[in-house]
C-alpha cells in the first residue's frame, strides 16, 4: 500500500462571503483548491471516484495566496519513551495510568484509545511531532495498566469524560488537542461536546457513533457477509437458541461466575474484531485474541458499553450535538473498506458537520496502523500544528 508520500496538502479555501469549506481528498487523489460553487464539490468528488487522473477541468482556477503552506509530513515519528508516568485515582474504585512524552513545553494533545477496553501502546506516540507536541496517553477505566482490571462498575462514557477532565486538571493543562480512533472517536466527540472550551482541535479516525445499526452490522451478522470464515467461530460459541441477540448472549458469558467461561467468550469476541481490523489479514493483530488478560478487558468492557447503548440518551446523540463543536478545527480520517466501523458513520458525521475535513483512504480498512491511515493521521496532526503555529489556514 502507498503512504501517499510526495503529495502537497491543499489548504482550506475561504470564500469572501461564505464559511470555511474543507477540500476533500482521498489518500491518492488531490483535488486543486476551488471556491464553493453549487454542485462543483460533488462533481469533483464524482470525477475522482470514477478514477479520472485529474479533476482540475471541473474546478475553478486556484485562488491566489500570499501564504506558503508547508508540505505536510506523512511519516510516523520515531519511537520515543515517556518523560513522566503516573497513576491518578479518579474514584474510590478506579485508578488510571497516564504518561507524557515529547516536548514538556509543547502543545498538549491527549490520545483516546479504542475498544473501549483496548488500552494504549508505545506506537500511539508516533503519530505526533515530539518536538512540537506534549503527548498524553492514558488507559481508560479497566483497561491496560489501569485498575481494577476489566472492571465494569462505575465504568460509563460519562465517567470517562470526567476522567479526561480530571487528568487535564491534574497535569495543569488549560486546553489541549484531542485525538481518537474507533471507540476513541466516540469518546473524543462526547468529551469535546461536553467541554468544547478545553479543545483546540480534533483528529478522528474510523468513526463510531455507537448507534444500533452500527452494533447490528458488526455483532449481529452484517459483517459476516464479508468475513464468514472469521464470523462462524464467533457465532458458534453461542447455541442456536440464543442467537437472536449475540450481544446479550455474550454479555451472559462475559459476566459468568466461571472465569474459564469468561475467558472463552472473551477470546472469541476479541478474535472476531482483530481478524477484521485490517484490509489485509494481520497475524500480529489477530494474536491479541489469544492473550487472556487483554481479551478479558477488551471484550467485557466493549460488550458492557454496547449492551448499554454507550450510555447515551438517544441513538443519534453525538450527531445531535455537533453544533457544540462545529467551530473546532477537525480532521476525520476514514478507511474506505473499514469493516469494524463502516464508512456510513463517517459519512453521516460529515453531512452533519461539513466544516470538518473528511479524508477517505481508498485502500485501507479499520486499523490506525495501516500505512494509508497512519499517513493521514500524521498529516492531520501536522495540519493542526501549522494552524497553531500560524503557518496554516
PyMOL commands that set and color helices and strands:
alter all, ss='L'
color gray80, all
select helices_A, chain A and resi 40-49+56-58+122-127+157-170+183-194+196-198+212-219+223-225+228-236+240-242+246-254+259-274+283-290+292-307+309-311+317-320+322-325+343-352+371-389
alter helices_A, ss='H'
color red, helices_A
select strands_A, chain A and resi 25-26+84-89+95-102+107-112+133-138+176-181+199-205+330-335+357-361
alter strands_A, ss='S'
color yellow, strands_A
deselect
rebuild
show_as cartoon
